Amino acid sequence: MFLSVFDMFKVGVGPSSSHTIGPMVAAARFLDHLRAQPFQVSGLHASLHGSLAFTGVGHATDRAVILGLAGFQADTYDAEKAETELARITNEHNVKPEGLGTLTFHPKDNLEFDYGPALPGHANGMILRGTDAQGDVITQVTYYSIGGGFVLTDAELAAGKDSDTGAPVPFPFHTAQEMLDMAAMSGQSIADMKRANELSRMPHADLDRGLDRIWEVMNACITRGLETDGILPGGLQVRRRAKGIYDALLAERGMNLTAPHTINDYMSTYAMAVNEENAAGGQVVTAPTNGAAGVVPATVKYWLEHVPGATASRVPEFLLTAAAIGGLIKFNASSSGAECGCQAEVGSASAMAAGGLAAVLGGTPEQIENAAESLAMRGDGRHLVSLDVAIETMRHTGADMSEKYKETALGGLAVNVPNC
C-alpha cells in the first residue's frame, strides 16, 4: 500500500476538499478526457448530485466546476485571475481550456444542481458531458469526489482503483502492525521508511522541494488567518475570531500569572486561523481534508514556536510520519466525512498530528503508533487498543452511521439552521 505524502497533503483552495478541490480536479480530468478523443466537442454541460448539489453554492462547487472547465487547477490557483475569468465566462457564455478551443458553456443553463437521489457510487457525484454543435451529448463521464481531493470515475470506483497500482516500494505496510514490524526489522523510523517509499517514485530534490512547499503554504495560511479580521463570506455574517484572540494572547505575553492552559489557546488559534482562511476560499493544504486542515499545521506551529529545541529542518519528518498514519486510515477506513462522518476528518487529522509530534519529540515507532491511536504524548508504546483496531472501529462506525449525519447536508445544522 502506498499513498504519497503529496496525496495526503495537497495544496488547494477552500472551503472544501470534497466539494471544491475534488470537482475542480474532476473538471481537469474531463478536459484531459476530451483532449484524448478523436472528435471535437462544441460545448459542455455539468450536473451536480447528492451532497455536491445540496451544499454546492455554500462550498463554491459551482465556481470550482466552472473554473476547472476553464483550465484552472487547485494547486496553482490564482484568485485574481479566477475572478476575472469567472466574470468573462458569465458575460460571454464560453470557456477556453488549453488545446480545446472555445467551448460553449453558460453557467446558468449548463450547470445543473440535481436535488434528487444521489448517484449510486457516492454522496458526492457529478456528471460532465461534452456536446456537439446541436447540443447533443457525444461523451460523458461520471466522477465521484471521495474526500481529501481524491476523485474517481464510476468505472474506477467499480474496479476498486482507490488503491496503489504503481511499482513496488521498499516498505509496503498495509497496517500499523506491519509498519511497526518493518520498523523493527529495518531499524528505521516511520519517517525514514516513508521517505524511502517516496524516493522509489520521485527524485530526492522533488521530494524535499515538495515537503518544503507544503509547510510554506501551511504556515502562510496560519499567518494570513492571524492577520485578517472581518466577516467571512457566505451570508451567515460569521465574524473572524483568530486575529482578535491572537492579539490578546500576544498582549498577555510576559505576564507573571499566565494560565497553564494558555498554550492550548495558542494551538486552537493557529488552527482557527487556517479554518477561517479555508472558509474564505483561501489557499490551504488538505490535511487530510479541508474541513480538518487546521489540526496538523497548528500542531507543527506549536512545536516550532513553543517547544525548546524545535527546528524547521525536522518539519519534513513530522509531515512524513503524519502522512504514513493518514495513509493507513484512508486505505483501511476513510478520511471522508461523506463516508464516515466528522470522525474521519478531524479524527484522522488528530491522529496524524499526534503521530507527527511524537516523532519529532523523539518517540519510538511504538510510541508514535500509540500517540496516533490515543493522542498520548507520554505513552510507552504498550496499550490494549491498537491503531489498527481504532481504524477498523471507525470504519464500522461510519458504516452504521445514519447518512443524515455525514457530509450529506440532509441532517444536523444543515436542516436546523435554515441559512446553512
C-alpha positions in Angstrom: 0.0 0.0 0.0 1.4 3.4 -1.0 -0.2 6.8 -0.8 2.2 9.6 -1.3 2.7 12.3 1.2 1.5 14.6 -1.6 -1.7 12.6 -1.8 -2.4 13.2 1.9 -1.2 16.9 1.8 -2.5 18.7 -1.3 -2.2 22.4 -2.0 -5.6 23.7 -2.9 -8.3 26.2 -2.2 -11.2 26.4 0.3 -13.7 25.8 1.6 -13.9 22.0 0.9 -11.7 19.3 -0.3 -14.7 17.2 -1.3 -16.9 20.0 -2.7 -14.3 22.4 -4.0 -11.0 20.8 -4.8 -12.5 17.5 -5.9 -14.8 19.0 -8.5 -12.0 21.2 -9.9 -9.8 18.0 -10.2 -12.7 16.2 -11.9 -13.1 19.0 -14.4 -9.4 18.9 -15.2 -9.6 15.2 -15.7 -12.6 15.7 -18.0 -10.6 18.2 -20.1 -7.9 15.5 -20.5 -10.6 13.0 -21.5 -11.8 15.4 -24.2 -8.2 16.0 -25.5 -7.8 12.3 -26.0 -11.0 11.9 -28.1 -10.8 11.6 -31.9 -13.6 14.1 -32.2 -14.1 17.8 -31.2 -16.8 18.9 -28.8 -18.5 22.2 -29.1 -20.0 22.7 -25.7 -20.0 21.5 -22.1 -22.6 20.5 -19.5 -22.2 19.6 -15.8 -24.7 18.2 -13.3 -24.1 18.0 -9.6 -25.7 15.3 -7.5 -26.2 14.4 -3.8 -24.1 16.5 -1.4 -22.4 18.4 -4.2 -25.9 19.7 -5.2 -27.2 20.4 -1.7 -24.1 22.2 -0.4 -22.8 23.3 -3.8 -23.2 27.1 -3.6 -22.1 27.3 0.0 -19.0 25.3 -0.7 -18.3 27.0 -4.0 -18.7 23.8 -6.0 -20.3 25.8 -8.9 -17.3 28.1 -9.0 -14.9 25.1 -8.8 -16.5 23.4 -11.8 -16.7 26.5 -13.9 -13.1 27.4 -13.3 -12.0 23.8 -13.6 -13.6 23.5 -17.0 -11.8 26.8 -17.9 -8.4 25.1 -17.1 -7.8 26.3 -13.6 -6.2 23.9 -11.2 -6.3 23.8 -7.4 -2.6 23.7 -6.7 -1.8 26.7 -8.9 -5.0 28.7 -8.2 -4.7 32.4 -8.7 -7.7 34.1 -7.0 -7.4 37.4 -9.0 -7.2 35.7 -12.4 -10.1 33.4 -11.3 -12.4 36.3 -10.6 -11.6 37.9 -13.9 -12.2 34.7 -15.8 -15.5 34.0 -13.9 -16.8 37.4 -15.0 -15.8 36.8 -18.6 -17.5 33.4 -18.7 -20.7 34.8 -17.2 -20.8 37.5 -19.8 -19.6 35.6 -22.9 -21.0 32.1 -22.1 -17.9 30.1 -23.0 -14.7 28.6 -21.7 -11.4 28.4 -23.4 -9.4 25.4 -22.0 -6.0 24.9 -23.5 -6.0 22.7 -26.6 -9.8 22.5 -26.9 -10.6 25.9 -28.4 -13.7 27.9 -27.4 -16.4 25.8 -25.9 -20.0 26.9 -25.2 -20.7 27.0 -21.5 -23.4 29.2 -19.9 -23.3 28.6 -16.2 -27.0 29.4 -15.7 -28.1 26.9 -18.3 -25.2 24.3 -18.4 -24.5 23.8 -14.7 -27.3 21.8 -13.2 -28.0 21.2 -9.4 -29.8 17.9 -9.3 -31.6 17.7 -5.9 -33.0 14.2 -6.5 -31.4 11.0 -5.2 -27.6 10.8 -5.1 -25.8 8.9 -7.7 -25.2 5.2 -6.7 -21.5 5.3 -6.1 -21.0 8.0 -3.5 -22.7 11.0 -1.9 -20.5 13.4 -3.9 -21.3 12.7 -7.5 -21.1 14.7 -10.7 -21.6 14.1 -14.5 -19.6 16.1 -17.0 -20.7 16.0 -20.6 -19.4 17.1 -24.0 -21.9 18.2 -26.6 -21.8 18.8 -30.4 -22.9 21.9 -32.2 -26.6 20.9 -31.9 -26.2 20.5 -28.1 -26.5 16.7 -28.2 -24.3 14.8 -25.8 -21.5 12.9 -27.5 -19.4 11.9 -24.5 -19.8 11.9 -20.7 -18.0 10.8 -17.6 -19.3 10.3 -14.1 -17.0 11.4 -11.3 -17.1 10.9 -7.6 -15.3 13.2 -5.1 -14.4 10.7 -2.4 -12.8 13.0 0.1 -9.5 14.8 0.6 -9.4 16.0 -3.0 -9.4 12.4 -4.3 -11.5 11.8 -7.4 -12.6 8.5 -9.1 -14.6 7.9 -12.2 -17.6 5.5 -11.9 -15.5 2.8 -13.7 -12.6 3.3 -11.4 -14.8 3.1 -8.3 -16.4 -0.1 -9.6 -13.0 -1.6 -10.3 -11.7 -0.7 -6.8 -9.0 1.6 -8.2 -8.8 3.7 -5.0 -5.5 1.9 -4.3 -1.9 2.0 -5.4 -1.0 0.4 -8.7 2.5 1.7 -9.1 5.9 0.0 -8.8 6.7 -1.8 -5.6 8.0 0.3 -2.7 10.7 -0.8 -0.1 8.3 -0.8 2.9 4.8 -1.8 1.7 3.0 -1.7 5.0 -0.8 -2.0 4.8 -1.5 -1.9 8.6 0.0 -0.2 11.6 1.3 -3.6 12.8 3.1 -4.2 9.6 4.6 -0.7 9.8 5.9 -1.5 13.3 7.2 -4.9 12.3 9.1 -3.4 9.3 10.5 -0.6 11.5 11.8 -3.2 14.0 13.3 -5.4 11.3 14.9 -2.5 9.4 15.9 -0.3 12.4 14.4 2.7 10.6 12.0 5.2 11.8 8.5 5.6 10.4 9.6 8.8 8.7 12.6 7.1 7.2 10.6 4.3 5.8 8.1 6.7 4.4 10.9 8.7 2.8 12.3 5.6 1.2 8.9 4.8 -0.3 8.6 8.3 -1.7 12.1 8.2 -3.2 11.2 5.0 -5.0 8.7 7.1 -7.0 10.4 10.5 -7.3 13.8 12.2 -7.2 15.2 13.4 -3.9 15.1 17.0 -4.9 11.4 16.8 -5.8 10.5 15.3 -2.5 12.4 17.8 -0.5 11.1 20.7 -2.6 7.5 19.4 -2.3 7.7 19.0 1.5 9.1 22.5 1.9 6.3 23.9 -0.1 3.7 22.0 1.9 4.9 23.6 5.1 5.4 27.0 3.4 1.7 27.0 2.3 0.5 25.8 5.7 2.5 28.5 7.6 1.4 31.2 5.2 -2.2 30.2 5.7 -1.8 30.5 9.5 -0.1 33.9 9.1 -2.9 35.3 6.9 -5.5 34.0 9.3 -3.8 35.6 12.3 -3.6 39.0 10.5 -7.0 39.2 8.9 -10.3 40.1 10.6 -13.8 41.0 9.4 -16.7 38.9 8.2 -16.4 35.6 6.4 -18.2 35.2 3.0 -21.3 33.1 2.7 -24.1 35.2 4.0 -24.2 34.0 7.6 -22.3 37.0 8.9 -19.8 34.9 10.7 -17.1 37.0 12.3 -13.4 36.0 12.1 -12.0 35.4 15.6 -8.4 34.2 15.2 -6.8 37.6 14.9 -8.6 39.0 18.0 -7.7 36.1 20.1 -4.1 36.0 18.9 -3.6 39.8 19.5 -4.9 39.2 23.1 -2.5 36.3 23.6 0.4 38.5 22.4 -0.6 41.3 24.8 -0.5 38.8 27.7 3.0 37.5 26.9 5.5 38.1 29.7 2.9 38.3 32.4 3.9 36.5 35.6 0.5 34.9 36.1 -0.1 33.4 32.7 -2.6 30.5 33.0 -1.2 27.0 32.1 -4.0 26.5 29.6 -2.8 29.5 27.5 -0.7 27.2 25.4 -3.9 25.4 24.3 -5.3 28.8 23.3 -2.3 29.3 21.0 -2.8 26.0 19.4 -6.5 26.5 18.9 -5.9 29.9 17.5 -3.4 28.6 14.9 -6.0 26.0 13.9 -8.8 28.6 13.8 -6.7 30.8 11.6 -6.4 28.0 9.0 -10.1 27.2 9.3 -11.1 30.8 8.7 -8.8 31.1 5.7 -10.3 27.9 4.3 -13.9 29.2 4.9 -12.9 32.4 3.0 -11.8 30.3 0.0 -8.1 30.9 0.6 -5.1 28.7 -0.3 -4.9 25.8 2.1 -3.4 22.3 2.4 -5.6 19.3 2.7 -4.5 17.6 5.9 -6.1 15.1 5.2 -9.2 17.3 4.2 -10.0 20.9 4.0 -12.5 20.6 6.8 -9.8 19.3 9.2 -7.0 21.4 7.6 -6.1 23.3 10.7 -5.1 20.5 13.0 -1.7 19.4 11.5 -0.3 22.9 10.7 -1.4 24.2 14.2 0.5 21.3 15.8 3.6 21.9 13.7 3.4 25.7 14.5 3.0 24.9 18.3 6.1 22.7 18.2 8.2 25.2 16.3 7.1 28.3 18.3 6.7 26.9 21.8 8.9 23.7 22.2 12.5 24.3 23.1 14.9 22.7 20.6 12.4 22.5 17.7 13.8 23.3 14.3 12.3 23.8 10.9 14.7 21.3 9.4 12.7 18.5 11.1 9.3 19.5 9.7 9.6 17.0 6.9 10.0 14.3 9.5 6.7 15.4 11.1 4.9 15.5 7.7 6.2 12.1 6.5 5.2 10.5 9.8 1.8 12.1 9.7 1.3 11.0 6.1 2.2 7.4 6.9 -0.5 7.4 9.6 -3.0 9.2 7.3 -2.4 6.7 4.6 -3.2 3.8 6.9 -6.5 5.4 7.8 -7.5 6.2 4.3 -6.5 2.7 3.0 -8.2 0.8 5.7 -11.2 3.0 6.5 -11.8 6.6 5.2 -10.9 10.2 5.7 -14.1 11.3 4.0 -16.9 13.0 6.0 -19.4 11.7 3.4 -18.4 8.1 4.2 -17.6 8.1 8.0 -18.7 11.4 9.3 -16.6 14.0 11.1 -14.5 11.3 12.9 -13.0 10.5 9.5 -11.8 14.1 9.0 -10.8 15.7 12.3 -10.2 12.3 14.0 -7.8 11.4 11.2 -6.1 14.8 11.4 -5.7 14.4 15.1 -4.1 11.0 14.8 -1.8 12.3 12.1 -0.8 15.3 14.1 -0.2 13.3 17.3 2.0 10.8 15.4 4.0 13.6 13.8 4.5 15.4 17.1 5.6 12.2 18.8 8.1 11.6 16.1 9.8 15.0 16.4 9.8 14.7 20.1 11.9 11.6 19.8 9.3 8.9 20.1 9.9 5.3 19.1 7.7 3.8 16.3 5.7 2.1 19.1 5.1 5.4 20.9 4.2 7.1 17.6 1.6 4.4 16.9 0.3 4.8 20.5 0.1 8.5 20.1 -1.9 8.2 16.8 -4.3 5.8 18.4 -5.0 7.6 21.7 -3.2 11.0 21.3 -0.9 10.0 24.2 2.3 12.0 24.2 3.8 10.2 27.1 2.9 6.6 26.3 5.4 3.8 26.4 4.1 2.1 23.3 2.1 -0.5 25.2 -1.7 -0.4 25.0 -4.8 -2.6 24.9 -6.4 -0.9 21.8 -4.1 -0.8 18.8 -4.2 1.8 16.0 -5.4 -0.9 13.6 -8.3 -1.7 15.9 -9.2 2.0 16.2 -9.2 2.4 12.5 -11.4 -0.6 11.9 -13.8 0.6 14.6 -14.1 3.9 12.8 -14.9 2.1 9.6 -17.6 0.1 11.2 -19.0 3.2 13.0 -19.1 5.1 9.7 -20.9 2.2 8.0 -23.5 2.1 10.8 -24.0 5.9 11.0 -27.1 7.5 9.6 -26.4 9.1 6.2 -28.1 12.2 7.5 -25.2 12.9 9.9 -22.5 12.5 7.4 -21.4 15.2 4.9 -24.7 15.0 3.0 -26.5 18.2 4.1 -29.5 16.1 5.0 -29.4 16.4 8.8 -28.0 18.3 11.7 -27.3 22.1 11.4 -27.8 21.8 7.6 -31.6 21.5 8.2 -32.0 23.0 11.6 -30.3 26.3 10.7 -32.2 27.3 7.5 -29.5 29.6 6.1 -27.0 26.7 6.1 
